[in-house]
Amino acid sequence: MRHRAKSAFFDYWEKPLLYLAVSCGVLLFVAQILLYKDSTRQYLSWVDKLEGQTVLLDTPGAHTNPVTIVDNSPVAEPLQVIREHRTITVKMLSPAKRDGVYLTVNGETAGDFKQGEVDLTVYEGDYLEIDASFLHEKGVFIVAGAGLASPVDGIMLEGKETKIPVGQVKFKTE
């Protein structure tokens, strides 16, 4: 008799579950067809709405305690021997010294302009920027580096309240 009770329970729920599974399959099929059209995809996909836009994960305190890449750390030291590198200096001409202005390498903070200049070891292909987002007056910077095809030695850069691209590091071929 118990066997009959279990069977009756499953017989009662079998049809609704079957209809639910078929409905979900049809809904998935229709959604996939709608995603093929550009006009409907913008309403169904969050990723397409953000395509081409910069998404920043702005963490509080990132500019008060910047991450500093130290080239002479025990982890980086063996790589320096293997990879060809150059030294570059970026000096802040005006204002003379400023907190909140950073030099970034490949999107990571590599130094700040509290002392007025940043000396940095760079490698072929590194991308340099000056983060002057919190600089409310025009800042003037000069880049100095021997043996570099890019950025050019002696180039002067200006900007305020933005990221100033220094460029991708390319070594001179001799």
Rosetta silent file (secondary structure, phi, psi, omega in degrees, C-alpha in Angstrom):
SEQUENCE: MRHRAKSAFFDYWEKPLLYLAVSCGVLLFVAQILLYKDSTRQYLSWVDKLEGQTVLLDTPGAHTNPVTIVDNSPVAEPLQVIREHRTITVKMLSPAKRDGVYLTVNGETAGDFKQGEVDLTVYEGDYLEIDASFLHEKGVFIVAGAGLASPVDGIMLEGKETKIPVGQVKFKTE
SCORE:     score description
SCORE:     0.000 S_00000001
   1 L     0.000  -36.668  177.301    0.000    0.000    0.000 S_00000001
   2 H   -63.006  -37.708  179.287    2.862    2.396    0.688 S_00000001
   3 H   -58.305  -38.918  178.146    4.193    1.744   -2.763 S_00000001
   4 H   -65.661  -36.146 -178.019    0.898    3.019   -4.187 S_00000001
   5 H   -67.860  -42.228  177.404    1.093    6.211   -2.087 S_00000001
   6 H   -63.982  -42.278 -179.313    4.538    7.115   -3.432 S_00000001
   7 H   -62.826  -39.910  179.600    3.427    6.379   -6.961 S_00000001
   8 H   -65.903  -37.750  178.107    0.359    8.605   -6.575 S_00000001
   9 H   -62.230  -47.965 -179.550    2.559   11.460   -5.282 S_00000001
  10 H   -70.360  -33.833  176.734    4.882   11.278   -8.295 S_00000001
  11 H   -63.539  -35.516 -179.725    1.985   10.822  -10.706 S_00000001
  12 H   -68.089  -38.936 -175.391    0.458   14.071   -9.382 S_00000001
  13 H   -92.992   -9.613 -175.455    3.676   16.148   -9.872 S_00000001
  14 H   -63.318  -47.974 -178.668    4.904   14.522  -13.066 S_00000001
  15 H   -64.277  -48.380  179.373    2.784   16.600  -15.487 S_00000001
  16 H   -61.079  -38.200  179.005    3.429   20.028  -13.875 S_00000001
  17 H   -68.128  -37.007  177.111    7.189   19.352  -13.756 S_00000001
  18 H   -64.727  -45.076  176.921    7.180   18.221  -17.364 S_00000001
  19 H   -61.839  -39.903  178.974    5.299   21.400  -18.410 S_00000001
  20 H   -63.899  -44.276 -179.819    7.741   23.514  -16.383 S_00000001
  21 H   -64.484  -43.265  178.950   10.785   21.861  -18.029 S_00000001
  22 H   -66.253  -40.496  178.728    9.348   22.287  -21.534 S_00000001
  23 H   -62.981  -42.795  178.049    8.388   25.917  -20.781 S_00000001
  24 H   -63.868  -40.107  177.985   11.906   26.694  -19.548 S_00000001
  25 H   -63.663  -43.387  178.856   13.393   25.098  -22.669 S_00000001
  26 H   -65.910  -42.198  178.331   11.119   27.120  -24.963 S_00000001
  27 H   -61.407  -42.389  177.262   11.887   30.312  -23.009 S_00000001
  28 H   -63.061  -42.888  179.317   15.638   29.649  -23.320 S_00000001
  29 H   -62.351  -44.318  179.776   15.274   29.011  -27.057 S_00000001
  30 H   -65.410  -41.593  179.453   13.303   32.250  -27.573 S_00000001
  31 H   -62.797  -40.309  179.174   15.817   34.249  -25.496 S_00000001
  32 H   -65.475  -38.520  177.551   18.715   32.903  -27.571 S_00000001
  33 H   -65.493  -40.929  179.490   16.939   33.873  -30.797 S_00000001
  34 H   -67.061  -27.740  179.310   16.305   37.394  -29.426 S_00000001
  35 H   -72.400  -16.512  176.956   19.982   37.746  -28.513 S_00000001
  36 L   -72.758  -24.894 -179.236   20.918   37.392  -32.186 S_00000001
  37 L   -91.290  132.796 -179.415   19.241   40.725  -33.014 S_00000001
  38 H   -63.515  -35.548 -175.872   21.140   43.888  -32.047 S_00000001
  39 H   -67.425  -34.715 -179.786   17.957   45.817  -31.276 S_00000001
  40 H   -92.273  -21.898 -178.321   16.765   43.356  -28.608 S_00000001
  41 H   -63.886  -34.065 -178.785   20.189   42.374  -27.296 S_00000001
  42 H   -64.808  -23.172  178.039   20.708   45.791  -25.676 S_00000001
  43 H   -89.399  -22.455 -175.223   17.687   45.123  -23.439 S_00000001
  44 H  -100.236  -19.798 -173.158   18.616   41.541  -22.525 S_00000001
  45 L  -120.751  120.537  176.765   22.390   41.735  -22.028 S_00000001
  46 H   -70.489  -32.612 -177.647   24.147   43.876  -19.423 S_00000001
  47 H   -64.629  -40.500  179.666   27.532   43.161  -21.009 S_00000001
  48 H   -66.196  -30.401  177.414   26.528   44.733  -24.312 S_00000001
  49 H   -65.926  -31.940 -176.761   25.433   47.899  -22.494 S_00000001
  50 H   -93.987   -2.491 -177.057   28.943   48.247  -21.048 S_00000001
  51 L   -62.802  128.875  179.414   30.839   47.383  -24.224 S_00000001
  52 L    86.574   -4.489  178.759   33.369   50.055  -25.073 S_00000001
  53 L  -100.229  147.209  177.310   33.023   51.814  -21.723 S_00000001
  54 L   -80.245  129.474  177.975   35.778   51.985  -19.152 S_00000001
  55 L  -112.214  116.879 -178.706   34.894   50.177  -15.957 S_00000001
  56 L  -109.382  134.981  172.556   36.922   51.308  -12.954 S_00000001
  57 L   -98.784   88.524 -175.789   36.984   49.598   -9.631 S_00000001
  58 L   -84.798  110.549  179.965   37.702   52.658   -7.537 S_00000001
  59 L   -95.952  134.273  178.493   38.702   51.539   -4.077 S_00000001
  60 L   -65.072  138.126  179.207   38.671   54.089   -1.289 S_00000001
  61 L    88.886    0.126 -178.899   42.131   54.818    0.002 S_00000001
  62 L   -67.656  -30.184 -178.995   43.902   53.743   -3.175 S_00000001
  63 L   -91.231  -17.626  177.271   45.399   57.208   -3.603 S_00000001
  64 L   -84.210  -31.541  177.402   46.246   57.709    0.053 S_00000001
  65 L  -127.895   75.288 -175.026   48.142   54.417    0.304 S_00000001
  66 L   -70.959  150.487  175.086   49.333   53.636   -3.223 S_00000001
  67 L   -76.220  131.610 -179.657   50.828   50.286   -4.111 S_00000001
  68 L  -115.177  127.627  176.580   54.511   50.700   -4.876 S_00000001
  69 L   -88.026  119.898 -178.378   56.381   48.295   -7.120 S_00000001
  70 L  -103.385  117.231 -176.199   59.875   47.897   -5.736 S_00000001
  71 L   -71.949  -23.505 -177.676   62.371   46.756   -8.357 S_00000001
  72 L   -94.949   17.736  178.557   64.965   45.658   -5.826 S_00000001
  73 L   -73.327  155.529 -179.059   62.668   43.257   -4.004 S_00000001
  74 L   -58.626  -28.854 -179.288   63.843   39.620   -3.683 S_00000001
  75 L   -73.371  -41.405 -175.246   61.053   38.489   -6.007 S_00000001
  76 L   -82.978  -19.965 -173.273   61.910   40.923   -8.842 S_00000001
  77 H   -59.228  -46.024  178.902   65.714   40.704   -8.528 S_00000001
  78 H   -63.233  -31.595 -179.725   66.265   37.476  -10.551 S_00000001
  79 H   -71.298  -30.030 -179.798   64.090   38.811  -13.381 S_00000001
  80 H   -65.761  -32.579  179.822   66.136   42.007  -13.655 S_00000001
  81 H   -69.032  -36.763 -176.029   69.241   40.018  -14.514 S_00000001
  82 H   -78.837  -47.131 -174.362   67.440   38.183  -17.329 S_00000001
  83 L   -86.052  142.082  175.015   65.405   41.013  -18.895 S_00000001
  84 L   -73.905  134.812 -177.224   66.907   44.003  -20.631 S_00000001
  85 E  -142.861  163.372  177.078   65.942   47.203  -18.824 S_00000001
  86 E  -133.828  163.020  175.529   66.569   50.937  -18.762 S_00000001
  87 E  -106.365  134.402 -179.658   66.228   53.637  -16.127 S_00000001
  88 E  -125.776  144.404  177.865   63.828   56.482  -16.732 S_00000001
  89 E  -122.969  127.919  174.826   63.312   59.658  -14.702 S_00000001
  90 E  -115.304  119.894 -176.741   60.098   61.665  -14.752 S_00000001
  91 E  -112.220  136.860  178.078   60.434   65.051  -13.084 S_00000001
  92 E   -93.026  110.626 -177.066   57.569   67.316  -12.077 S_00000001
  93 E   -80.100  -44.717  176.496   58.568   70.868  -13.004 S_00000001
  94 E  -145.307  137.755  -14.931   55.477   72.679  -11.781 S_00000001
  95 L   -60.431  159.638 -171.372   54.175   72.509   -9.170 S_00000001
  96 L   -61.158  -48.493 -179.710   57.501   71.478   -7.640 S_00000001
  97 L  -139.592  146.430 -179.059   56.200   68.695   -5.344 S_00000001
  98 L  -158.938  133.900  170.251   52.722   67.311   -4.875 S_00000001
  99 L   -77.743  152.380  175.936   50.938   64.508   -3.055 S_00000001
 100 L    85.677    7.702  175.772   48.326   62.619   -5.033 S_00000001
 101 L  -117.355  125.590 -171.997   50.212   62.566   -8.356 S_00000001
 102 E  -128.453  153.146  170.586   51.535   59.158   -9.378 S_00000001
 103 E  -101.365  126.787 -179.957   53.493   57.501  -12.152 S_00000001
 104 E  -113.359  143.972  175.842   51.850   54.258  -13.259 S_00000001
 105 E  -120.858  118.433 -178.827   53.389   51.377  -15.180 S_00000001
 106 L    54.396   37.634  177.053   50.926   49.065  -16.931 S_00000001
 107 L    85.279   -5.436 -179.682   48.117   50.467  -14.770 S_00000001
 108 E  -105.189  139.058  179.193   49.933   49.862  -11.456 S_00000001
 109 E   -66.128  126.772 -177.485   51.246   52.688   -9.287 S_00000001
 110 E  -114.266  -16.594  179.345   55.043   52.717   -9.496 S_00000001
 111 E  -179.095  163.116  178.330   55.944   55.955   -7.719 S_00000001
 112 E  -123.828  165.196 -175.576   54.699   59.318   -6.515 S_00000001
 113 L  -100.227   32.031  176.737   55.877   62.874   -6.983 S_00000001
 114 L   -63.005  -33.186  179.124   56.170   63.775   -3.276 S_00000001
 115 L   -94.703   -2.487  177.965   59.878   64.426   -3.855 S_00000001
 116 L    99.746  -18.723  178.158   59.319   66.064   -7.238 S_00000001
 117 E  -151.862  160.350  179.002   60.636   63.229   -9.421 S_00000001
 118 E  -129.333  123.443  171.951   60.384   59.481   -9.923 S_00000001
 119 E   -98.952  134.573 -171.807   63.287   57.231  -10.963 S_00000001
 120 E  -146.973  141.598  172.080   62.081   53.951  -12.388 S_00000001
 121 E   -90.118  125.346 -177.868   63.418   50.818  -14.047 S_00000001
 122 E  -120.753  158.042  179.954   61.393   50.064  -17.178 S_00000001
 123 E  -122.665  158.545  178.535   61.250   47.157  -19.594 S_00000001
 124 L   -54.515  128.125  176.655   60.430   46.930  -23.300 S_00000001
 125 L    93.983   -9.128  176.793   56.677   47.198  -23.810 S_00000001
 126 L   -63.823  145.633  177.995   55.809   48.828  -20.464 S_00000001
 127 E  -111.958  123.286 -175.317   53.107   51.491  -20.723 S_00000001
 128 E  -107.225  139.432  173.997   53.648   54.630  -18.642 S_00000001
 129 E  -140.924  153.089  172.653   51.052   57.168  -17.505 S_00000001
 130 E  -107.411  118.932  179.707   51.049   60.038  -15.050 S_00000001
 131 E   -89.129   97.274  179.326   47.948   59.958  -12.864 S_00000001
 132 L  -108.396   33.842 -177.029   47.235   63.631  -12.210 S_00000001
 133 L   -60.866  -31.909 -177.289   43.559   63.072  -11.384 S_00000001
 134 L  -102.399   13.913  178.225   43.849   64.997   -8.116 S_00000001
 135 L   -95.080  111.482 -173.429   46.023   67.803   -9.506 S_00000001
 136 L   -91.964   -0.883  174.400   43.790   70.877   -9.781 S_00000001
 137 L  -123.548  160.535 -176.849   46.382   73.124  -11.431 S_00000001
 138 L   -64.868  125.647  176.579   48.315   72.496  -14.634 S_00000001
 139 E  -101.829  140.655  178.602   51.248   70.171  -14.024 S_00000001
 140 E  -118.246  128.034 -176.703   54.339   70.173  -16.240 S_00000001
 141 E  -125.809  149.010  175.103   56.473   67.025  -16.417 S_00000001
 142 E  -128.147  138.420 -177.392   59.705   66.182  -18.238 S_00000001
 143 E  -108.368  131.019  178.129   60.831   62.661  -19.124 S_00000001
 144 E  -130.600  129.136  177.694   64.518   61.720  -19.234 S_00000001
 145 E  -166.064  128.113 -179.222   65.881   58.320  -20.208 S_00000001
 146 L   -86.427  143.775  176.014   68.936   57.167  -22.139 S_00000001
 147 L    79.035   19.019 -179.286   68.684   54.446  -24.772 S_00000001
 148 E  -112.118  133.341  171.847   64.956   54.868  -25.349 S_00000001
 149 E   -83.425  -31.387  178.018   63.250   55.341  -28.707 S_00000001
 150 E  -149.817  134.735   -6.873   59.974   56.002  -26.896 S_00000001
 151 L   -68.086  150.442 -176.070   59.222   58.019  -24.824 S_00000001
 152 L   -67.326  137.797  179.097   61.586   60.534  -26.356 S_00000001
 153 L   -63.843  126.652  178.189   64.278   61.869  -24.036 S_00000001
 154 L    91.052    4.870 -179.721   63.384   65.409  -22.910 S_00000001
 155 L   -68.227  139.206  178.287   59.707   65.298  -23.848 S_00000001
 156 E  -107.637  135.452 -178.995   57.543   67.686  -21.830 S_00000001
 157 E  -123.470  144.345  178.823   54.001   66.719  -20.841 S_00000001
 158 E  -131.875  150.829  175.169   51.244   68.891  -19.373 S_00000001
 159 E   170.823  164.820  175.282   47.885   68.172  -17.826 S_00000001
 160 L  -151.316  148.282  177.462   45.578   68.451  -14.855 S_00000001
 161 L    51.550   39.326  179.486   42.749   66.367  -13.390 S_00000001
 162 L  -158.577  176.959  170.701   43.404   63.510  -15.833 S_00000001
 163 E   -96.857  126.123 -177.383   45.750   60.662  -16.689 S_00000001
 164 E  -100.054  115.349 -179.994   48.552   61.891  -18.918 S_00000001
 165 E   -72.723  126.434  174.264   49.870   59.197  -21.287 S_00000001
 166 E   -89.106  -39.200  175.969   53.665   59.050  -21.417 S_00000001
 167 E   123.360  177.702  178.909   53.592   56.147  -23.857 S_00000001
 168 E   -86.613  138.346 -177.591   54.860   52.653  -24.412 S_00000001
 169 L   -77.765  125.848  174.191   58.528   52.016  -23.701 S_00000001
 170 E  -131.583  132.254 -179.053   60.578   51.085  -26.769 S_00000001
 171 E   -86.265  150.219  174.079   64.349   50.648  -26.662 S_00000001
 172 L   -71.937  137.829  173.953   66.681   52.020  -29.326 S_00000001
 173 L   -94.522  125.103 -174.264   68.151   49.352  -31.564 S_00000001
 174 L  -106.480    0.000    0.000   71.828   49.988  -31.966 S_00000001
